[in-house]
Amino acid sequence: MTRKCIYRRILFVILLLGIATMVAYQYTSIKNAIPDKMKFVKGTEQELNFNGFTDMVVYEDSAMVAAGQKTNIPVGAVQITSNRSNKFYAKEEGSYTVQFKLFGFINLKSMDVDVVETQYLIPSGEAIGIYMETDGILVIGTGVVNGLDGLNYEPAYNIVKSGDYILSVNGERVENKKELVQKVNLYGNQELVLEVRRNAEVVKLSVTPVTTGLEEYKMGVWVRDNTQGIGTLTFIDENGDFGALGHGINDVDTGQLMRLRHGKLYNTEIISIMKGQKGSPGELSGVIHYKDSEIIGEISSNTSAGIFGQVDVENYTFEELAMEIGYKQDIEAGAASILTSVSGSVQEYDVEIQEINLNDNDANKGLVIKIVDEELLELTGGIVQGMSGSPIIQNNRLVGAVTHVFVQDSTSGFGIFIENMLEN
């Protein structure tokens, strides 16, 4: 074989590899552009445009009930228009599966579709004080204690771990730091059996405290049993159920989502604003009124998509204040607004929706928004801590909530789709 033939074969192989790489990239790009799940309002026609790839995608003309059950969809309940029209129309509520094929014959992806009634919520934007007690006593970490003999000890090292929740001591329930300290001092320097929740498992651990003073004993464990802060109320429904923050409350040291025992929302008063700047997020400072008369709600769950619970529905006129929600396919890049109370009362400010990530793996980062309102920029410099949960409004629909600020650009940040909050 001549050198020229070898050279040609090498070029041919390189060309084939290049084509294969391009095809694989295109296939993956199209597949990733199609969401795993979407919601459609009953009786509406939806234009599906997955980042310009829809002209290459064909919807299979069938639908099946989710979870693999036998179909019980009434004839005509789901209608998918001609293969390349990119429109979806459903007559009846329910959960369906739509199969996508590339060029009509290459299996691409299936998408779960929920057809729902039009939903209305009251968008809020009100600043709230949050107080939450943990379900168990959260272990932050272990440390060295100075014994009465003058030596240093670390009795819990490599036994108790950051993120553990202490539930009981020697079989006796403890619910807060005060009770834990009392139990440790009660048993002295005897070996203690701690019942600990570690991830989804409950385990028993043995720790022997060190004598540190007269009738004083320590395990060398840093713990936390509550947290508090300021955030923004996102929405309230007709039953008084609320959603806030758009992200969970994580422990400031371990970064873990905190397990909730119970919590409350309080009236709060914003007293100062530290403006955001490049490399340093700003922050709202306020006074939380920890009085029974100032309680505005009970927190029932702390999830990755926000905190949820119940407020007194008598304080809100649902019929006058409610707004239709918008699903992610309804959102457009461009002008929108947010509701927030950084100035002391709820005001509406202009923002721009710059990116809409229909299939982002992080539920809290489906939207990228930029503050363009000159008044808000003058007040805060953009998005600051405490604004999490501020409702995002577009085309007179509640579409999401502010969740994060970009550390290097305080005028911009992320938002969560309202439908992701409602799923929790």
Secondary structure, DSSP 4 states (H G I P E B T S, - for coil): --HHHHHHHHHHHHHHHHHHHHHHHHHHHHHHHS-SEEEEETT-EEE--STT-GGGEEE-S--EEGGGPPP-PPTTSEEE-STTS-EEEE-S-EEEEEEEEETTTEEEEEEEEEEE---EEEE---EEEEEEEEEEEEEEEE--EE-TTS-EE-TTTTTS-TT-EEEEETTEE--SHHHHHHHHHHHTTS-EEEEEEETTEEEEEEE--EEEETTEEE--EEEEEEEEEEEEEEEE-TTSEEEESSS--B-TTT-PBPPEEEEEEEEEEEEEEE--BTTB-EEEEEEE--SGGGEEEEEEEEETTEEEEEE-GGG--HHHH-EEB--GGG--SEEEEEEE-TTSS-EEEEEEEEEE-TT-SSGGGSEEEEE--HHHHHHHSS-EET-TT-EEEETTEEEEEEEEEETTEEEEEEEEEHHHHHT-
